[in-house]
Amino acid sequence: MDRVAAESWIREHVRPAGPIELTHDRPWSQVLRVPVDGGVTWFKECGAVQAFEPRMTAQLAARWPRLVADVLAYDEERAWLLTADAGTPLGAYGNPPEPWLDLLPRYAELQRGEADHAADHLEHGVPDLRAEAFPQCYEDLLTRALPLDPDEVEALCAFAPRFAELAQKLAADGIPASVQHDDLHQANVYDRDGILRVLDWGDSSVSHPFGSLIVTFRFLEEATGLALDDPWFARLKAAYLEPWGASVEALDSALRVTAFMHAFAWARQRDHLPVAEWPRFDRWFAVILRRALRSVEEP
């Protein structure tokens, strides 16, 4: 990051009330905390793999102002984004399931509305992970050196024909491709004055929208400790599906396939990392792949 240029740009839009501090430094983005009178604002510079995020966030904020952080400014060419503070992450409360009952239907409405803008998002660099491309993405995944045991790789290879069938069925289910966040968990949902907002859209893609719940449910299971048969999952599925008018069976079928969509996105992220970062990244990539392998084990 060119701190001099970044801070000069920040000062064009807000008046800092104290030192500007670097709070996150990752291969895919850097974040600066900018104190202002009465609060704080946030600057983000996105790396190449997430360069679409500032424009996309601004578009979403304009159309869904109570569901996305308020955007104060953005620079599409330099992949810079300046947002107002969105409050406290759900993770600070331990990620209880109750707030998701409020958020998921609102998020589904955003997805339904953004289906009309999917082509525009794709034209501005949002990754294309529509279901029609899943079989080729799966084949590409199998060409990689995956952080899995040989028998797990063998299971993935054997599942390829069946996966292609499931992906073809998913592509024809009548649900339009739209924005899906792909990192929708308690650290990216913020509460300010009782209003929940979704932040950090840099992992997003245009894909089957139901795939967003892969991450949400994973963290409710792993971080919150809900058992797979906990009644909360049924309640949350029903809440999310209400705006769609779709069945639980359709959602469950989509989740079986989109578990691999999430793995495809992780593979893309890995491609943009220095090789030296792969070992640390692969610890979690292996978790994503093994969770997708549950689909192989289902009839």
C-alpha positions, 0 to 999 in steps of 0.5 A, a space after each residue: 500500500 502507498 500510505 501517503 497516497 491512501 491517506 491523502 485520498 482518505 482526507 479528501 473524504 473525511 477529516 481524521 481526528 487522530 492517527 490512522 492505523 493499520 489494523 489488517 495486513 493480509 495478502 488479499 487486503 489491507 485495512 486502515 482504521 480512521 478515527 473521526 469526530 464521533 466515531 471511526 471510519 474504515 479504509 480498505 485496499 483490496 488485492 487483485 483477487 478481490 479488486 472488484 469489492 469496492 465497486 460492488 460494495 458501493 452498488 450494494 450499499 446504494 440499493 440495500 442501504 440498511 443491509 450493507 455498510 455505508 460507503 463514504 467513497 470508493 476508487 474502482 481503479 485503485 480498489 480502495 473503499 472507505 466505509 462508515 463504522 457498522 458496529 459490533 460483529 456478531 462474533 462478539 456475542 458468541 454467534 447466537 442463532 437468533 440474529 440470523 433469523 432476522 438477517 437471512 430473509 433480508 439477505 435473501 431479498 438482496 440476492 433476489 434483487 441482485 439477480 437483475 444485476 448479475 451481468 453487471 457484476 460479472 462485467 466488473 470482475 466479480 468471479 463467475 461461479 455459475 452452476 453451468 461452469 461447475 463441472 469444469 471447475 470440478 475437473 480443474 480442482 482435480 488437477 491440483 495438488 490438494 491438501 488431502 489424503 490419497 483415498 480422499 482424492 480418489 473419492 473426489 475423482 470417482 464422484 466427478 460423473 455424479 457431480 456433473 449430473 447434480 450440477 446440471 440439475 442445479 443449473 436448471 432448478 429455476 433459481 437465478 444466479 446472483 451475488 453470494 457472499 461466500 464468507 457469511 459468518 459472525 465476523 462479517 455481520 455487524 450490529 449497530 443500533 439493532 440493525 444487522 449489516 453484511 460486510 467484507 464482500 471480497 470473497 463473493 461470486 455470482 453463483 447459485 445464491 443458496 451456496 451462501 449458507 454453506 459458510 453460515 451453517 459451518 460456523 453455527 456448527 463449529 463456532 456456536 456448537 450446534 449439532 447437525 440435527 439441531 432444530 435451529 437449522 430447520 428454522 434458519 432454512 425456513 427463514 431464508 427460503 421464505 422470500 424465495 418460495 422454494 422448498 427445503 429439499 431444493 435448498 438441501 440439494 443445492 447445498 450438496 453441490 455448492 459445498 464444492 463451489 465454496 472449494 472452487 472459490 478457495 482454490 481461486 484464492 490460493 492461486 493468488 497467494 505466494 507459494 510460501 503462504 500455501 501451508 498456512 492456507 491449506 490447513 483451512 483449505 483441507 477443512 473446506 474440502 473435507 466438508 465438501 466430501 460429505 456430499 460424496 458420502 451421501 447417496 
